[in-house]
Amino acid sequence: MSTYFITRHPGAIEWAARQGLKVDRNLAHLDPADIRPGDVVIGTLPVNLGAQVCARGGRFFNLSLNLTAEARGRELSADELERYGARLEEYLVVPSGDPHGAA
């Protein structure tokens, strides 16, 4: 089992280190085909990638923040991540079926 931290942001990498997270692979982009049952994926992923992680038997932990409008779209330091309440929240992401109601 491996732990992946998916981010291209230096502040997030520093934040994770401060939290004592044990990460096996730090990647800027995730290839869901690499995920094996029991793997842990940490990051802020598009919902379809989170669903692929879960479908492959992995666990997905979103790096969640309480950002202000002014903080969006720019690099954040580890200190700023802490101020914005950075935390890991586990999600089980599954598609609900046909978006038009024919499941």
BELQUICOR-V437826 format. One record per residue. N is the residue number from 1. RES is the residue in one small letter. SS is DSSP state (2 for helix, 1 for strand, 0 for the rest). PHI is phi in whole degrees, 0 to 359 (none if undefined). OMEGA is omega as a letter, one per 40 degrees, with the letter a starting at -180 (NA if undefined). Layout:
n	res	ss	phi	omega
N	RES	SS	PHI	OMEGA
N	RES	SS	PHI	OMEGA
This chain:
n	res	ss	phi	omega
1	m	0	none	a
2	s	0	236	i
3	t	1	248	i
4	y	1	252	i
5	f	1	244	a
6	i	1	259	i
7	t	0	196	i
8	r	0	246	a
9	h	0	258	i
10	p	2	303	i
11	g	2	297	i
12	a	2	291	i
13	i	2	297	i
14	e	2	294	i
15	w	2	301	a
16	a	2	300	i
17	a	2	297	i
18	r	2	298	i
19	q	2	280	a
20	g	0	77	i
21	l	0	293	i
22	k	0	268	a
23	v	0	243	i
24	d	0	274	a
25	r	1	222	i
26	n	1	256	a
27	l	1	232	i
28	a	0	282	a
29	h	0	221	a
30	l	0	257	i
31	d	0	256	a
32	p	2	303	i
33	a	2	296	i
34	d	2	281	a
35	i	0	280	i
36	r	0	244	i
37	p	0	307	i
38	g	0	91	i
39	d	0	295	i
40	v	1	246	i
41	v	1	241	a
42	i	1	244	i
43	g	1	156	i
44	t	0	244	a
45	l	0	251	i
46	p	0	300	a
47	v	2	302	i
48	n	2	294	i
49	l	2	287	i
50	g	2	301	i
51	a	2	295	i
52	q	2	293	i
53	v	2	302	a
54	c	2	295	a
55	a	2	295	a
56	r	0	271	i
57	g	0	90	i
58	g	0	272	i
59	r	1	249	a
60	f	1	248	i
61	f	1	245	i
62	n	1	280	i
63	l	1	276	a
64	s	1	263	a
65	l	0	222	i
66	n	0	251	a
67	l	0	277	i
68	t	0	276	i
69	a	2	301	a
70	e	2	291	a
71	a	2	274	a
72	r	0	289	i
73	g	0	79	i
74	r	0	222	i
75	e	0	293	i
76	l	0	246	i
77	s	0	281	i
78	a	2	299	i
79	d	2	297	i
80	e	2	294	i
81	l	2	302	i
82	e	2	297	i
83	r	2	297	i
84	y	0	270	i
85	g	0	73	a
86	a	0	306	a
87	r	1	200	i
88	l	1	259	i
89	e	1	233	a
90	e	1	279	i
91	y	1	232	i
92	l	0	255	a
93	v	0	252	i
94	v	0	225	i
95	p	0	293	a
96	s	0	270	a
97	g	0	112	a
98	d	0	296	a
99	p	0	294	a
100	h	0	260	i
101	g	0	97	a
102	a	0	264	a
103	a	0	285	NA
